[in-house]
Amino acid sequence: MTTSVPSQHCDTLIRNAFLIDGSGTDPVVADVAVLDGRIVAIGSLDGWQADSLIDAAGKVLSPGFIDAHTHDDTNVIRMPEMFPKLSQGVTTVVVGNCGISAAPVTLKGDPPDPMNLLGQSSAFSYPTFSSYVAAIEAAQPSVNVAALIGHTALRSNHMNTLDRAATDAEIKGMRDQLIEALEHGALGLSTGLAYGNAINAPTEEVLALAEPLAEYGAMYATHLRSEFADILDAMDEAFRIGKHARVPVVISHLKCAGVENWGRSSEVLAALEQAGKHQHVGCDCYPYTASSSTLDLKQVTDTYDIQVTWSEPHPEQGGKLLAKIAEEWNVDMTEAARRLMPAGAVYHCMSDDDVNRILRHPSTVIGSDGLPNDPLPHPRLWGAFPRVLGYYSREQQLFSLAVAVSKMTGLSASRFGLSDRGLVKEGYWADLVLFDATTIRDAATFTDPMQPAHGIEAVWVNGVLSYRGEDKKATGQRAGRFLARNRIQADAAGAAAN
């Protein structure tokens, strides 16, 4: 802690904050000084002067939240204000998850499912990763951007059909593009092996593709091949790929999906912990019992509600339950889904107990998995992070506020190799959120999802005040930047090994 030094000057001085620094340690009351985008002093700064002085008495100051799992790939360029994320305190998004990324991509027609979640074909104009980085820097979004490279995106670049395994020549072409991306700061490789355009990729294809990752200190993130009955086999496949490539593994949106799978979270987490004894593994999770993606015939069931969020051939059915649409059309649910496709859906497929257990686990970080291009998005797009702080920490007391913040900041930054981020610490970038711990909560609902959260007082990105909570508006000052990967150290990335 820095003691008061007379006549020091800074750009922003936040006084009397209830400081939760992102490390998981107990809060302290302190002042924080920001100069040229970085935190320059923390402590009792009575003698300091500032261009902007904020009295934070009674409010929590924490690092800006890191959304570890997003599909904001094209939106950070097309809609750089990024208001759904900024308004909930997110200052960094990790894009390129689930095997789908905006770059490197050269489309031969319409984007294949589920790449259509990222936008229409016109949104994909980055044939190299370096061109994507340049576009981010030119757009200067309101939040920082770090990026994974999608396996399905690479497949679509090099294969004339995606319903088979890649040839050796096609894998070499994919590897060359992955290496170019790693050389320009990509975090690593992601897969979405549950999806129709990747499910026919054998494990050996991913093993070969992942081999360059270790040389660049990169990582492997995966939407498992199954989140249903075969989840343990799918986890074993992920761990095998990470071990072969000698890199950390992050399991995306870890869940026990499907009624027949409810109650298996203890078993699933035990498998994660067992793997963590031998390699570096972790997971992310969103704080809801419903998932959201494209409408998938394999997931059509009458054991839980499925809400259609959009449909290209039948846009008038958006917002309705699939069962209701099937009833109106006098067909079964599978036939109704087939007629609606391509379409999106929210699947109410998880139990509270499983979500609570996974969220609470020390290796879990928070990701929204929000879909910003859905006309009726899952409320996680606007509310995931305040929901963790308000509902899960304050109301359910699932974990302390300091632990909740660390899951959204310090732990995420270390796992993804984001240097000088994720902590309120001298010398670190001033990505900061000021919030009211007594009132913070998500306002977005499944019927009215585009609602900014309550309780966010202010957000700074790289030292720039970007959001004011008093009027729930962005300031218009966009200070985000592309964050190149720092070499991911095994001791930092392997939370489950601790």
ZIHU-V334498 format. One record per backbone hydrogen bond with DSSP energy under -1.0 kcal/mol. NH is the residue of the N-H (numbers start at 1). CO is the residue of the C=O. E is the energy in kcal/mol with one decimal. If there is no record, write none. Layout:
BEGIN
nh	co	e
NH	CO	E
NH	CO	E
END
This chain:
BEGIN
nh	co	e
2	42	-4.1
7	47	-1.1
8	5	-1.1
10	49	-2.0
11	34	-1.9
12	34	-1.9
13	52	-2.7
14	32	-2.9
15	54	-3.2
17	30	-2.0
18	59	-2.7
19	17	-1.2
19	28	-3.2
20	61	-2.5
28	19	-1.7
30	17	-2.3
31	43	-3.0
32	14	-2.4
33	41	-2.7
34	12	-2.9
35	38	-2.7
38	35	-2.0
39	428	-3.0
40	33	-2.5
41	33	-1.1
43	31	-2.3
48	45	-1.6
49	8	-2.8
51	10	-1.4
52	11	-1.7
54	13	-2.8
56	15	-2.8
59	56	-2.8
60	435	-3.0
61	18	-1.7
62	433	-2.6
64	431	-2.2
65	89	-2.4
66	408	-3.4
67	92	-2.9
68	66	-1.1
68	366	-1.9
70	94	-1.9
76	72	-2.1
77	74	-1.1
78	74	-2.8
79	75	-2.7
82	79	-2.0
86	82	-2.8
87	83	-2.5
88	85	-1.4
89	86	-1.7
90	85	-2.1
91	65	-2.5
92	65	-1.5
93	144	-2.5
94	67	-2.3
95	146	-2.8
100	97	-1.8
105	126	-2.4
115	112	-2.2
117	114	-2.2
118	115	-1.9
123	120	-2.3
124	121	-1.6
132	128	-1.2
133	129	-2.4
134	130	-2.2
135	131	-1.7
136	132	-2.2
137	133	-2.4
138	134	-2.0
139	135	-2.3
140	136	-2.2
142	80	-2.9
144	91	-3.2
145	481	-2.3
146	93	-2.5
148	95	-2.5
149	188	-2.3
151	190	-2.5
152	99	-1.2
153	99	-1.5
154	150	-2.0
155	151	-2.6
156	152	-2.4
157	153	-1.3
158	154	-1.2
159	155	-2.1
171	167	-2.6
172	168	-2.2
173	169	-2.0
174	170	-2.2
175	171	-2.9
176	172	-2.4
177	173	-1.7
178	174	-2.4
179	175	-2.8
180	176	-2.0
181	177	-1.9
182	178	-2.6
183	179	-2.6
185	182	-1.6
186	181	-2.3
187	147	-3.5
189	219	-2.2
190	149	-2.8
191	221	-1.7
193	223	-1.1
195	192	-1.8
198	195	-2.2
199	195	-2.4
201	198	-2.2
205	202	-1.0
206	202	-1.2
207	203	-2.7
208	204	-2.1
209	205	-2.0
210	206	-2.4
213	210	-1.8
216	213	-1.2
217	214	-1.7
218	213	-2.0
219	187	-1.1
220	248	-2.3
221	189	-2.7
222	250	-2.4
223	191	-3.0
231	228	-1.6
234	230	-2.1
235	231	-2.5
236	232	-2.3
237	233	-2.0
238	234	-2.0
239	235	-2.7
240	236	-2.3
241	237	-2.2
242	238	-2.4
243	239	-2.5
244	240	-2.5
245	241	-2.4
246	242	-1.2
247	242	-2.1
249	280	-2.5
250	220	-2.4
251	282	-2.5
252	222	-2.8
254	284	-2.4
257	227	-2.4
258	349	-1.9
261	258	-2.1
262	259	-1.2
264	261	-1.5
268	264	-2.5
269	265	-2.9
270	266	-2.0
271	267	-1.7
272	268	-1.8
273	269	-2.5
274	270	-2.4
275	271	-2.2
276	272	-1.9
277	274	-1.1
278	275	-1.9
279	275	-1.6
282	249	-1.5
283	363	-1.7
284	251	-2.1
285	365	-1.7
288	286	-1.7
291	347	-2.8
293	345	-2.2
295	343	-2.7
299	296	-1.6
300	297	-1.2
307	346	-2.6
308	320	-2.9
309	344	-1.9
312	342	-2.6
317	314	-2.1
318	315	-1.5
319	308	-3.7
320	317	-1.9
322	306	-3.3
325	321	-2.1
326	322	-2.6
327	323	-1.9
328	324	-2.4
329	325	-2.2
331	326	-2.2
336	332	-2.3
337	333	-2.6
338	334	-2.2
339	335	-2.0
340	336	-1.7
341	337	-1.4
344	310	-2.3
345	293	-2.9
346	307	-2.8
347	291	-2.0
348	305	-2.5
349	347	-1.9
350	289	-2.0
355	351	-2.1
356	352	-2.9
357	353	-2.2
358	354	-2.4
359	355	-2.8
360	356	-2.2
364	361	-2.0
365	283	-2.1
366	407	-1.7
367	285	-1.6
369	69	-3.3
374	371	-1.6
381	378	-1.9
382	379	-1.1
383	379	-2.0
384	380	-1.5
387	383	-2.0
388	384	-1.6
389	385	-1.8
390	386	-3.2
392	387	-2.1
393	388	-1.7
394	389	-1.6
395	390	-2.0
396	391	-2.6
398	392	-3.2
404	400	-2.6
405	401	-2.6
406	402	-2.0
407	403	-1.9
408	405	-1.2
411	406	-2.1
413	409	-2.7
414	410	-2.1
415	411	-2.1
416	412	-2.2
418	413	-2.7
421	418	-1.0
424	21	-1.9
425	423	-1.1
427	39	-3.5
428	425	-2.4
429	420	-2.2
430	37	-3.0
431	429	-1.9
432	460	-2.0
433	62	-2.5
434	458	-2.7
435	60	-2.6
436	455	-2.5
439	436	-1.0
440	436	-2.1
441	454	-1.8
445	448	-1.4
451	449	-1.4
454	441	-2.4
457	434	-2.7
458	434	-1.7
459	467	-1.8
460	432	-2.8
461	464	-2.3
463	430	-2.4
464	461	-1.8
466	459	-3.2
467	459	-1.3
468	473	-2.4
469	457	-3.2
473	468	-1.6
475	466	-2.0
480	141	-2.1
483	145	-3.3
485	185	-1.9
486	417	-2.4
488	217	-2.7
493	489	-2.4
494	490	-1.5
495	493	-1.4
496	281	-2.0
497	494	-1.5
498	495	-1.6
END
